[in-house]
Every structure is written in structure tokens, then in C-alpha cells.
Amino acid sequence: MLTNLDFLRIGQHWPPATETNRLEKYFTNKRIFEGEHELVYKENFNRIARHIGNFQDIVSYSVITNFQKLISLKIADFMLGEEPTISCGDDNSNQQIAIDKIKENNDLINTCYSLAIDLSRYGDAVFNIYKDDEDTGRIDITQPSFYFKVVDPQNIRKVQYHVLAHKYKKLKPNTLLNTLFNDENQYDDFLYVEIHSKGYVEKITYKLSKQGYIESVVEQSNAIETGLNDFAIIPVHNLLTSDRVYGIDDYADLDSIISELEVRISQIAKILDKHAEPSMQGPETALQYNKATGRYELKVGNYFPKSSKEDADVSYITWDAQLEASFKQIEKLINILAVISEMGSAIFDFDNKLGTAASGTALKRMMISPLAKVNRVRMSVDNALKKAIKLCSQLGGEDIVDLSKEKINIFWNDGLPNDPKEEADIYNIRTGGKPTISQYSAIKRLDNLTDEDTQAELEAIQEETNISNPLNNLNMFNDLDNQNGEGEENEE
């Protein structure tokens, strides 16, 4: 836990010792998300190697079951698969126009989608508010591994500074001719730091030693006004408790389960590969000596006579793997995974037959646990996103007014597909059987037609109705009578 800026003084090691475990966790979870499980779970194989002598010949990492990535993507899908509605005032008000412009300028929904993935795999995500070269406010996200929170030691929920920092290498002067050798000694290590306080940011570049210690200050700016009345950095945390500065990720509790799954599935795959080409057995008389190779060989397809009834038959060796216990263990592990991950069995339902679909109500009941998990994440994102929009509006831009004192509402959806038939039945019950939509709107929405095509379709329906029911044409005769009556009056 960082409680002051002493970790940025000359002579301090980078990164700070208190942050090492967190950064290592980020690096590990990044590898897991990107499918590099053979590196992350390598130690798990050593446990089995103690019991199986020829372990390396039997087991290989041929199967990667990246459930962690699936869980992270599903959380983001549930949150933002259906675009949330962000409103402030009437549709044509200056406030709503400003919000729509901020959404457009920052590709806000996709930005939040990436933020939701970071919250799941890292436990932390970071909004960064700044003004671009066109003097327009921007809402962006940065890597949690670049973020360091400095808190009050008496109250860790009270933030003193938000620090963004990352290392980079730069080629030493007068070494351009030696770049072909790619020698690490040709590069110097630097550390770029941004120290954010309320309304200000200070930028510093440090030179690092090869051992990772801060040697000197290369460049330093004075405190720069950000144009905001608050921090330009907004951290978002997945699961935060009273004694934690950073959030808890979704992967830590699943590592042992998923690594065991991958070991077992890989064992089965390797064993099946070993016995994909069965061997043969039979008497020695079936073998013939090959002078070219100097070996006895079996010529398949020939006739092998038996000299006596005691001679063995030439046959394939059949093998029974007895893998039923392994398959049962895999099934149990998947069930445990569904509970511990809070994603429910419906997410991991691999045996669901094609063509079967649950109703809207049934689907929501099956998704109670994952929807509750997503709602927990959504509560953290909701407040942070509202704050980000308000701060972004303070930096200005075309058609953007200050929203800092306005009330912003975000209406989130659950991300589940709607059940139109079920919704229609509910509307029918609540309205006592009265129509809730016009025929014109129904045709236009269901068939995705233009106004002209919709009108033409209605006229075609009316024409077919008149032909099938002649009584509908009575109005036509009434119209003719009215026209004749008007003609007689004009003659008089």
C-alpha cells in the first residue's frame, strides 16, 4: 500500500515492493486471457509427474480450455451487449446533445466493453480524462499495470494522488551503427510518470539503472492545470472490501479448477493418441526376415498357416482405457466451476440440443447467478461512467455543454434476448386484450420496411380484404350516391 510519494525518490527501486505481487498477478492473468496456459499452469503438471514415471511421454498440453476468457467476455456481453441508454434532459435539449456527442467522440460503448474485460481479468480498470489536440474532451482507459494509488494511511478509501507510470527503453547516443547486434547495453531505461491531484497533473521522466533503481530526473514539468475540478483519473474496481486498495479479479478462485481440467483433458487426449494405431500380436511363424533392413517384419494381407491348434492367431491388440472415472471427474469439475465462477450451469451447458430454447422467464431464472454477478460490476461502472461523462464535458468541444451540475441517468439492459411472444402475452393481459401497437407500426418494425413500402403493403392488404369480403365495398356505393347527389344539386 502506497501512502506517500517517497517511492518516486532518487535511489528507490522500481516497481515498489508493495506493488510487485499485484503487477505479477496482472501479467499472469493477461497470459491466461490470451491462452498461454502451458506457461501459467506448468507447475501443476509437476504434481502428476511424481506419480507417473513416464509423465512427459503421456501428457502434453494439447488442449487449452480457456474458461477464464469466456467468463470475462460473457460479463462484458451481459453489461454492454445491449447498448445502455444515457440520458440527461429532453431528447433535443443541449444536455442530451452533449451526451450524444461525447458518446460519439469517444466510442464510449466499446471503451466500456474493454473496461469491463479489464475488471474481470485484473479486478481493476482505469478511466483517463484528458483534452486532445483539437481541444475536445476525451474518455479513455489505460492499463491497470500503469496505475498506482496513493491513499491516506488513516483512511485507505481517501485518495491523495493517482499515479500513472510506465517504463520504456531508448537507444543510447552514438550507437546507431551497432543496432544490428541488438545488445541490451545499447539502451537506457527510463520511467515516465504522471502524478495526478485534483485539477492538476505533474509530468516527470526518470532515468533507471540496469538494476531498476531511479538514478536521476531527466525532465520535469510544473503542476499543469487539467481544466477539471476533480482527478482526471477514475479507478474502477471489481470487488473491493474495507481493507483493500485494489479490486479482486475473477480468475484467482478458478485457477486450481481450470488447471486440473486442462491436465485431465490433456491426459485423455494424449492417451487416445497413443492408441489410435493399434499394435498386432501373433506367432513367430508370421514374421519374415527382410534382408534389406535386417529385421523380421509382418506382411499384412498375406495368409499365415497354423501348424497346430496351439499356435496363436494373428490379431490386433485391443485396449480398454477405463477412462470413465476421468470423464466423471471432468463433469464434476465443470459443475464446481459453474458455482465458484458465479456464471451458473447454463453458461457451461455443452449438452444442450440444437433447436431447444428456453422461454424468456426460464432463461432469466437460469441466469440469476451470472446476472447478480454482472450487476455487482455494473454498480461500480455506473458511478464511474457518470463521473467520467461530467468531467469530459468540462473540457469542452463542439456542441458540448458543461454537465457537472446535471443529473445523468444510465439505463442498463440485462443482455439477454427478448421473448416477443411472452412480452405480447403480458401486454395482452395488462391491457385487457386491447391493441398496444398500430398495424402500420407492426408491419414497419417486423419487416424492417420504409414508410413508402409500409404504406404500399397496407394498401395491398386492404385491397385483398375487399376482394375476399364484398360487403366491404358498400362504402364505395355510398360514395357514388353522394357524388350523384352533388351533381344534381349543381345542375339546379
ZADRENMAR-739358 format. One line per 5 residues: number of its first residue (from 1); their letters; for each residue x, y, z of C-alpha. Coordinates in steps of 0.02 Angstrom, whole numbers, plus 50000, padded with zeros to 5 digits. Each point is the difference from the previous one (the first is absolute). Example, Ala and Ser with C-alpha at 12.3 -4.5 7.8 and 13.67 -1.06 7.14 Angstrom:
BEGIN
1) as) 50615,49775,50390  50069,50172,49967;
END
This chain:
BEGIN
1) mltnl) 50000,50000,50000  50069,50171,49949  49966,50142,50121  50118,50134,49932  50108,50041,49848;
6) dflri) 50164,49940,50077  50003,49853,49878  50043,50125,49862  50155,50069,50085  50178,49977,49935;
11) gqhwp) 50071,49833,50053  49833,49909,50015  49973,49837,49907  49870,49988,49863  49871,49930,50014;
16) patet) 49968,50026,50187  50009,49841,50102  49821,50021,50062  49936,49995,49820  50099,49850,49936;
21) nrlek) 49870,49866,50037  49862,50102,49920  50099,50029,49841  50050,49817,49990  49816,49952,50017;
26) yftnk) 49956,50117,49856  50135,49921,49892  49943,49823,50043  49816,50037,49966  50044,50083,49835;
31) rifeg) 50087,49838,49948  49849,49898,50055  49880,50110,49902  50108,49986,49844  50010,49810,50013;
36) ehelv) 50180,49976,50059  49946,49870,50128  50147,49883,49971  50111,50132,50080  49885,50052,50142;
41) ykenf) 49950,49824,50056  50166,49915,49971  50024,49964,50186  49836,49904,50008  50075,49864,49891;
46) nriar) 50139,49970,50125  49871,49935,50123  49950,49861,49879  50180,49968,49948  50037,49936,50176;
51) hignf) 49874,49858,49974  50029,49960,49817  50177,49952,49953  49985,50028,49812  49893,50155,50027;
56) qdivs) 50077,50104,49860  49964,49861,49876  49819,49983,50053  49941,50178,50030  50015,50152,49889;
61) ysvit) 49913,50169,49999  49902,49958,49843  49836,50068,50069  49973,50176,50066  49832,50033,50084;
66) nfqkl) 49997,50188,50017  49849,50016,50113  50072,50159,50075  49991,50092,49834  49822,49936,49974;
71) islki) 49948,50067,50170  50077,50172,49969  49917,50015,49830  49831,49945,50067  50005,50130,50138;
76) adfml) 50038,50135,49870  49863,49931,49886  49869,50002,50138  50047,50178,50045  50018,50078,49828;
81) geept) 49932,49875,49874  49843,50106,50002  50054,50181,49995  49952,50094,50158  49900,50161,49985;
86) iscgd) 50087,50154,50069  49884,50147,50022  50000,50176,50069  49847,50109,49966  49891,49995,49845;
91) dnsnq) 50055,49920,49837  50029,50170,49918  50074,50087,50152  50178,50065,49999  50044,49878,50139;
96) qiaid) 49943,49847,49902  50087,50062,49843  50161,50017,50102  49986,49821,50065  49968,49931,49826;
101) kiken) 50151,50096,49937  50111,49933,50140  49942,49822,49960  50042,50025,49817  50169,50084,50028;
106) ndlin) 50063,49866,50119  49920,49842,49928  49937,49988,50178  49912,49831,49994  50151,49908,49929;
111) tcysl) 50112,50090,50124  49891,49940,50143  50000,49823,49926  50190,49995,50013  49987,50072,50176;
116) aidls) 49881,49860,50052  50125,49869,49937  50139,50082,50102  49890,49999,50155  49973,49813,49981;
121) rygda) 50177,49944,49961  50097,50127,50106  49873,50054,50131  50041,50181,49957  49971,50119,49855;
126) vfniy) 50044,50184,49975  49910,50143,49911  50114,50141,49940  49923,50169,49959  50102,50123,49896;
131) kdded) 49989,50133,49863  50065,49950,49829  50090,50107,49871  49833,50062,49934  49950,50070,50170;
136) tgrid) 49867,49866,50021  49972,49901,50158  50042,49815,49991  49952,49848,50105  50129,49863,49983;
141) itqps) 50062,49851,50099  50178,49955,50049  50083,49839,50055  49978,49962,50186  50185,49950,50004;
146) fyfkv) 50041,50185,49969  49892,50057,50147  50056,50029,50180  49884,50066,50136  50068,50105,50143;
151) vdpqn) 49880,49999,50147  49983,50076,50172  50071,49877,50128  49859,50043,50121  49865,49970,49869;
156) irkvq) 50049,49898,49848  49840,50050,49910  50063,50179,49996  50117,50024,49851  50141,50125,50006;
161) yhvla) 50074,49973,49827  49970,49895,49846  50165,49954,49916  50022,49935,49823  50174,49930,49964;
166) hkykk) 50081,49886,49871  50176,49950,49950  50072,50017,49825  50167,49979,49914  50095,50126,49895;
171) lkpnt) 50152,49971,49892  50159,50077,50069  50081,50141,49901  50131,49954,49868  49950,49816,49995;
176) llntl) 49899,49998,49840  50136,49901,49907  49990,49859,50127  49811,49973,50000  50018,49844,49893;
181) fnden) 50073,49908,50149  49845,50036,50107  50103,50019,50157  49903,50050,50156  50146,50107,50055;
186) qyddf) 49964,50116,49853  49838,50057,50083  49963,50109,50151  49849,49968,50111  49881,50142,50040;
191) lyvei) 49845,50022,50106  49861,50119,49948  49888,50057,50143  49840,50103,50013  49950,50055,50176;
196) hskgy) 49816,50048,50002  49924,50107,50136  49832,50088,49995  50003,50120,49852  50187,49976,49966;
201) vekit) 50125,49880,49925  50191,49998,50016  50104,49908,49869  50173,49930,50040  50124,49892,49903;
206) yklsk) 50128,49901,50101  50154,49903,49944  50012,49824,50071  50153,49895,50033  50017,49825,49926;
211) qgyie) 49953,49933,50172  49837,50099,49997  50043,50142,50119  49953,50182,49968  50164,50091,49959;
216) svveq) 49952,50176,49950  49865,50118,49936  50014,50026,49813  49852,50116,49976  49870,50074,50115;
221) snaie) 49853,50117,49975  49913,50113,50123  49825,49960,50056  49889,50016,49844  49816,50045,50014;
226) tglnd) 49888,49866,49927  49846,50111,49986  49904,49884,50116  49936,50024,50177  50048,49822,50047;
231) faiip) 50127,49864,49961  50022,49962,49815  50023,49817,50047  49849,49896,50051  50041,49824,50063;
236) vhnll) 49865,49865,49993  50013,49842,50106  49914,49832,49981  49982,49943,50180  50065,50117,50134;
241) tsdrv) 50000,49976,50189  50038,50119,50143  50181,49941,50015  50045,49993,49816  50068,50138,49887;
246) ygidd) 49979,49901,49839  49861,49885,49941  49990,49810,49993  50003,49919,49829  49889,49856,49938;
251) yadld) 50144,49881,49961  50084,49968,50168  49866,49882,50067  49990,49904,49835  50184,49963,49968;
256) siise) 50008,49835,50094  49838,49937,49922  50042,50046,49822  50180,49940,50010  49937,49832,50062;
261) levri) 49875,49993,49856  50136,50035,49873  50115,49868,50075  49865,49866,49996  49938,50041,49826;
266) sqiak) 50177,50006,49934  50036,49831,50080  49851,49922,49913  50045,50079,49833  50179,49937,50008;
271) ildkh) 49950,49824,50052  49874,49989,49858  50135,50059,49879  50117,49865,50062  49873,49864,49960;
276) aepsm) 49930,50072,49839  50108,49874,49902  49976,49830,50084  50143,49874,50004  49988,49818,49944;
281) qgpet) 50043,49834,50082  50027,49824,49934  50121,49853,49984  50180,50017,49946  49962,49900,49841;
286) alqyn) 49905,50152,49934  50161,50102,49993  50114,50004,49848  50180,50054,49995  50036,50155,49894;
291) katgr) 50178,49995,49935  49996,50185,49953  49963,50059,50176  50067,49851,50096  49837,49990,50101;
296) yelkv) 49856,49879,50017  49840,50078,49933  49816,49956,49990  49924,50011,49827  49819,50045,50024;
301) gnyfp) 49883,49930,49867  50090,49833,49982  49939,49828,50053  50077,49932,50160  49976,49812,50019;
306) ksske) 49989,49924,50176  50106,49845,50030  49897,49950,50152  49847,50053,50096  50111,50069,50137;
311) dadvs) 50073,50133,49885  49932,50174,50038  49897,50095,49873  50066,50156,49917  49890,50139,50071;
316) yitwd) 49995,50182,50054  50030,50040,50183  49842,50077,50071  50015,50121,50144  49875,50059,50129;
321) aqlea) 50052,50167,50073  49875,50000,50144  49982,50190,49984  49825,50009,50073  50067,50062,50167;
326) sfkqi) 50094,50140,49912  49845,50056,49907  49899,50001,50161  50133,50105,50084  49998,50124,49856;
331) eklin) 49811,50013,50015  50012,50032,50187  50135,50132,49975  49892,50092,49872  49855,50001,50123;
336) ilavi) 50114,50070,50136  50065,50129,49876  49822,50056,49962  49969,50031,50186  50165,50081,50048;
341) semgs) 50003,50113,49847  49819,50055,50035  49963,49976,49815  49873,49859,50026  49983,49834,49910;
346) aifdf) 49913,50078,49849  50163,50082,49943  50089,49831,49999  49854,49897,49932  50089,49906,49861;
351) dnklg) 49867,49865,49983  49858,50117,49953  49922,49930,49842  49980,50109,49847  49827,50069,49974;
356) taasg) 49952,50009,50183  49978,50173,50075  49941,50055,50171  49867,50133,50021  50047,50174,50057;
361) talkr) 49947,49967,50179  50088,49831,50008  50159,50075,49927  50003,50138,50131  49977,49874,50139;
366) mmisp) 50146,49897,49935  50104,50159,49991  49963,50066,50176  50178,49970,50061  50095,50075,49851;
371) lakvn) 49879,50148,49991  50031,50035,50186  50187,49992,49969  49986,50119,49852  49891,50118,50100;
376) rvrms) 50137,50010,50133  50124,50054,49866  49872,50117,49922  49977,50096,50163  50185,50045,50000;
381) vdnal) 50001,50049,49817  49839,50102,50013  50067,50132,50120  50170,50006,49915  49925,50023,49827;
386) kkaik) 49885,50140,50057  50148,50088,50079  50105,49975,49843  49865,50077,49890  49983,50151,50114;
391) lcsql) 50188,50029,50006  50015,49978,49811  49865,50133,49973  50104,50124,50102  50139,49990,49869;
396) ggedi) 49881,50061,49864  49984,49962,49817  49877,50028,49859  49818,49999,50061  50057,49949,50176;
401) vdlsk) 49937,50096,50152  50057,49980,50179  49904,49857,50082  50086,50007,50169  49842,50059,50089;
406) ekini) 49877,49897,49898  49922,49833,50048  50053,49862,49880  49899,49839,49992  50066,49836,49929;
411) fwndg) 49872,49864,49962  50088,49831,49985  49930,49845,49916  50028,49820,50056  50075,49943,49834;
416) lpndp) 49880,49852,49983  49897,49977,49840  49820,50057,50012  49854,49880,49980  49875,50093,49888;
421) keead) 49860,49873,50024  50016,50006,50188  50003,50191,49999  49846,50005,49887  49906,49886,50120;
426) iynir) 50045,50113,50147  49942,50156,49905  49840,49911,49953  49962,49958,50182  50044,50173,50067;
431) tggkp) 49895,50093,49871  49850,49884,50006  50024,49942,49820  50011,50175,49927  50127,50033,49861;
436) tisqy) 50161,50084,50055  50072,50033,49827  49928,50055,49833  49999,49887,49848  50110,50126,49910;
441) saikr) 50135,49995,50135  49993,49811,50014  50030,49974,49814  50138,50130,49994  50096,49928,50149;
446) ldnlt) 49979,49814,49966  50043,50011,49814  50123,50144,50018  49914,50101,49863  50006,50183,49951;
451) dedtq) 49849,50113,50019  49959,49985,49813  50014,49810,50000  49896,49989,50159  49861,50106,49923;
456) aelea) 50003,49896,49842  49986,49841,50103  49850,50069,50096  49913,50046,49837  50032,49825,49931;
461) iqeet) 49927,49923,50158  49845,50111,49988  49977,49955,49816  50009,49814,50037  49877,50021,50143;
466) nisnp) 49874,50089,49888  50012,49862,49869  49976,49861,50127  49854,50090,50086  49883,50093,49879;
471) lnnln) 49906,50081,50145  50150,50111,50025  49960,50080,49830  49835,50075,50065  50094,50158,50042;
476) mfndl) 50045,50014,49818  49813,50006,49949  49965,50128,50135  50137,50108,49929  49922,49985,49825;
481) dnqng) 49829,50051,50067  50075,50151,50085  50088,50050,49840  49837,49983,49898  49906,50104,50127;
486) egeen) 50129,50138,49991  49988,49997,49809  49810,50024,50002  50014,50148,50118  50128,50082,49886;
491) ee) 49882,49981,49849  49860,50090,50091;
END
